[in-house]
Amino acid sequence: MVILSEATKDRLAIDRECLALKARIIELEAENAALNREKIMLECRLEAVMISVDKWFSADDPRLANNEETRACDAREIALRAIEQARDELAALRAEREPSEQRKKDVVWLRQLCTDSLDILNRKSATYLSMLDIETLTRILDEDERKIQCTVEH
């Protein structure tokens, strides 16, 4: 059996501790590298998002100098205002296309007037036709037929 001195035992204990610490350092370095890769990916994603956010601003807008959170909030407000404006414009266009109640009433009245006028004309035409004799009707129809033939020939 080998007997070790206290100094050797202490040195071995320190060496074991150093090896354990070196292993822990390697683990932490690997973890740090993974976190750095994740950080770079998140920064790239943030940059991509901010490109979309910054499209809401004009090139000379001073808000472009703000931090990402503030720019995102400002862009959100701009987008909401644009959506509200588009919604209001659409509502106005729909209102213009939708006839008013008075216009609807006027259309109904005008349709009834046209229908009544046609009824009156039909009755008058029937009355006038009943007053004409056969010879006059034949002459009128012959003249109409000649006019139609002249129109077709030209």
C-alpha positions in Angstrom: 0.0 0.0 0.0 1.3 3.5 -0.9 1.2 6.1 1.7 0.8 9.7 0.4 2.0 12.7 2.1 -0.5 15.4 3.1 1.0 17.7 0.5 0.5 15.1 -2.2 -3.0 14.5 -1.1 -3.7 18.2 -1.2 -2.1 18.5 -4.6 -4.3 15.6 -5.9 -7.4 17.2 -4.4 -6.5 20.5 -6.1 -5.8 18.7 -9.4 -9.2 17.0 -9.2 -10.8 20.4 -8.5 -9.0 22.0 -11.4 -10.1 19.2 -13.7 -13.7 19.6 -12.5 -13.4 23.4 -13.0 -11.9 22.9 -16.4 -14.8 20.6 -17.4 -17.3 23.2 -16.0 -15.5 25.9 -18.0 -15.8 23.9 -21.2 -19.5 23.3 -20.5 -20.1 27.0 -19.8 -18.1 28.0 -23.0 -20.3 25.7 -25.0 -23.4 27.1 -23.4 -22.1 30.6 -24.0 -21.5 29.8 -27.7 -25.0 28.5 -28.0 -26.5 31.6 -26.3 -24.4 33.8 -28.6 -25.7 32.0 -31.7 -29.3 32.4 -30.4 -28.6 36.1 -29.7 -27.4 36.6 -33.2 -30.5 34.8 -34.6 -32.7 37.0 -32.4 -30.9 40.1 -33.6 -31.4 39.1 -37.2 -35.1 38.5 -36.6 -35.4 41.8 -34.8 -33.7 43.5 -37.8 -36.1 41.8 -40.2 -39.1 42.9 -38.1 -37.7 46.5 -37.8 -37.4 46.7 -41.6 -41.1 46.0 -41.9 -41.9 48.4 -39.1 -39.7 51.2 -40.5 -41.6 51.0 -43.8 -44.4 52.9 -42.1 -42.2 56.0 -41.7 -41.0 58.4 -44.3 -37.3 58.5 -44.9 -36.8 61.8 -43.0 -39.1 60.9 -40.1 -37.2 61.7 -36.8 -38.9 58.8 -35.1 -36.5 56.5 -37.0 -33.9 57.5 -34.5 -35.9 56.0 -31.6 -35.3 52.6 -30.1 -37.0 49.5 -31.6 -39.9 49.3 -29.0 -40.8 53.0 -29.5 -40.6 52.7 -33.3 -42.8 49.6 -33.3 -45.4 51.4 -31.1 -45.3 54.4 -33.4 -45.7 52.2 -36.5 -48.6 50.4 -34.9 -50.3 53.7 -34.3 -49.7 54.8 -37.9 -51.0 51.4 -39.2 -54.1 51.7 -37.0 -54.8 55.2 -38.3 -54.4 54.0 -41.9 -56.8 51.1 -41.2 -59.4 53.5 -39.6 -59.0 55.9 -42.5 -59.5 53.1 -45.1 -62.6 51.9 -43.1 -64.0 55.4 -43.0 -63.4 55.9 -46.8 -65.1 52.5 -47.5 -68.1 53.5 -45.3 -68.3 56.8 -47.2 -68.3 55.1 -50.5 -70.9 52.7 -49.4 -73.0 55.6 -48.1 -72.7 57.3 -51.5 -73.9 54.2 -53.3 -76.7 53.5 -50.9 -79.7 55.7 -52.0 -81.4 57.8 -49.3 -84.9 57.1 -48.2 -86.1 60.2 -50.1 -84.4 58.9 -53.3 -86.0 55.5 -52.8 -89.4 57.2 -52.4 -88.8 59.3 -55.5 -87.9 56.2 -57.6 -91.1 54.5 -56.4 -93.1 57.6 -57.3 -91.4 57.9 -60.7 -92.1 54.2 -61.5 -95.7 54.6 -60.6 -96.0 57.8 -62.7 -94.5 55.9 -65.7 -96.8 53.0 -65.2 -99.8 55.3 -64.9 -98.7 57.3 -68.0 -98.3 54.1 -70.0 -101.8 53.0 -68.9 -103.3 56.3 -70.0 -101.4 56.1 -73.4 -102.6 52.5 -73.9 -106.2 53.5 -73.2 -106.0 56.5 -75.5 -104.4 54.5 -78.3 -107.1 51.9 -78.0 -109.7 54.6 -78.1 -108.1 56.2 -81.2 -107.8 52.9 -82.9 -111.4 52.1 -82.3 -112.4 55.4 -83.9 -110.5 54.7 -87.1 -112.0 52.8 -90.0 -110.4 49.9 -91.8 -109.2 52.0 -94.8 -107.4 54.6 -92.6 -105.7 51.8 -90.6 -104.6 50.1 -93.7 -103.2 53.3 -95.1 -101.3 54.0 -91.9 -99.9 50.5 -91.8 -98.8 50.7 -95.4 -97.0 54.0 -94.8 -95.2 52.5 -91.8 -94.2 49.4 -93.8 -92.7 51.7 -96.6 -90.8 53.7 -94.0 -89.4 50.5 -92.5 -88.3 49.2 -96.0 -86.6 52.5 -96.8 -84.7 52.4 -93.5 -83.6 48.8 -94.2 -82.5 49.6 -97.7 -80.4 52.5 -96.6 
